[in-house]
Amino acid sequence: VEGINKICSSLIEQKDLITNTQIISCEYRYNKWKIKDQNNINYCDFDRIIFTIPAPQVLQIKIELDPNIVAKLQQVQYNSIGTLILYSQNPKDQIDDLLMSDPLFKKVVDNSSKYQYEEFRSYLFHLNEEISTQANFQTKQCVENFMLKKIFQISKKRVQESFTVVPH
């Protein structure tokens, strides 16, 4: 949802925000929520939990939900757009022109040219919406694997050998 980062950042102080962690369970006891991450660290005493992840990922969390909510989450469909960033410290690294114009991608942005970055090279790939929706990516890793495979099929190059790959 456009602007969800703004909403979340207004609800929590930056110093309390924990990123790059996966919540694996949520438990509601004594009118408070306790959540546990993939490192088995517990975070306690929350009044509410707001999920900003896709519905399929919510369903993967160990949490007791009303069956009606589960049914509704299972019916959610997305018009997702898989995106991938390629980044290189070498400003001379370039991607193949075939990738820039392939219909697989809605658009490919050469950020280095767009913003006149001279000390590095960066590209942002946006998959075609129809392909993204059909693929129904569950995780960023799925997006990365799919896009790298497609990029290789088009260019016959393993871009991850020259670029740092960041699923987005």
N, C-alpha and C positions, 0 to 999 in steps of 0.2 A: 504494500500500500504506500503510495507516494506520501511522504511526510511522516511515516511511522517513527523514524529516527528522532524527529522533533518532539513527538508526543512522548516517547520513552525518555529522552534526555530531560524533559521538563518534569518528569515524575521521580527522578533519582538524581542525587548529587554525583558528579563525575567521579569523585574519589571512591564512591561505593559501587561503581559499575564494574562488573567482571565480564570480560569478553573472552572469546576463544575457548569456551568450555561448553560441554554438552550436558544438558540436564537429562538424567536417566529415570528419575522417579520423583513423584510429588505425593505428599501425604497430608491429609487434612485431619487434624486432631486438636481438640480443645479450642475450636474456633480460630485456629492459626494454621498456616501452611508451612510445611518443612519440605525443602527440595534437596536432592542429592545429585552431584555431578559425576562425570565419568571417572573421577579420581577418588570417589567415595567421600568427598567432602560434603558435609551437611550445612545448609543455610536455613536458619530457623526464624520463626515468628513473623511470617508475612500475613497481612490481612487479605491480600488478593494476589493473584498471579495473572499476568497478561502475557499470552503467547503471541509472538510475532513471527513464528515460523510457519511453514506450510502445514496444512491439516494432516497430510500423511505422516509428517514428523511428530505432530502432537500425538497421533495414535500409536506411535512407537514408544512413547514414554509410559512407564509403569505408573498409572494414575487411575483412580476410581472415578469414572464419569457416568453421568446419567445415560442410560441406553439411547434416549432420544438425541442427546448431544453427539454420541458416537455415530449414530445413523446419519446425522446431518454432516458431520465431519467427513464421513466416508463418501458423501455425495458431492463434496466440493470439487469443482473443476477449475483449472487455471488456464489463463492465457499467458503462459510464462515465456520469458525470453532468456535463453541461456547466453551468458556473457563470459568472456575470457579476456584477461589482460596478458599480453606478452611484454616483458621488460628486459632490456639489456643495458649493461653499463657501457657497452661499446656503441657509440652513436652511428657507426658505420653498418651495424647489423640491420638488415632489411628483410622484409617478407616478400615472397614471390608476388608479382603483379596478378597472377591468376587468383590468388586469395582475395585480393582487393575487389575483384569484380564477380566472384562466384555467387550464383543465386542462393546458395546455402546460407549466405549471410545477408541479413537485412541491411547491415552496414558494417564497414570496418573503418575505424577512426585511427589515423596516424596522429597520435597525440603530440609527438615530437614536432611534427610540421605545424600542426594546428596551434600549438602554444609556444613555438620557437624554442623548444628544448634543444640545446646543443651538446650537453654533456652526457646524454643517454638517449635510448630509443624506446618508445612505448607505443603499443597498438592495443586498441580495444575492439574486440570482435563481438557483434550482436548476431545471434542466430536468427534465421527466418522464424517468425512467430509460429507459423503452422508446424514447422519441424520441431520447435521447442515444445509446443503443446502436445504433439503426438508422442514425443519422447517422455514427457511428464517426469522430469528429473526429480529424484528424491533428495539428492545431496549435491553439494558443490563438487565432490569427487566424481560423481556421475557425469556432471556437466563437463568437467575437465577431461575425463576419459573419452567421452563421446566426441568432443570438439577436437582433441588432439588426433584421434583416429581419422576424423574427416579431413583435417588439415593435411595429414600425411597422404591421404588418398588423393587429394587435389594437387599438392605441391611435390609429393614424393620426398619431402624433407621432414626430419624430426626437429621441429622448431625448439623443443625443450633442450636441445644440445647447445643452442646459442642464446636462448631466452629463458628468463625465469617465468614460470607459468603461474598465474594467479586466477583461479576460478572466482567469479564475481557474482 
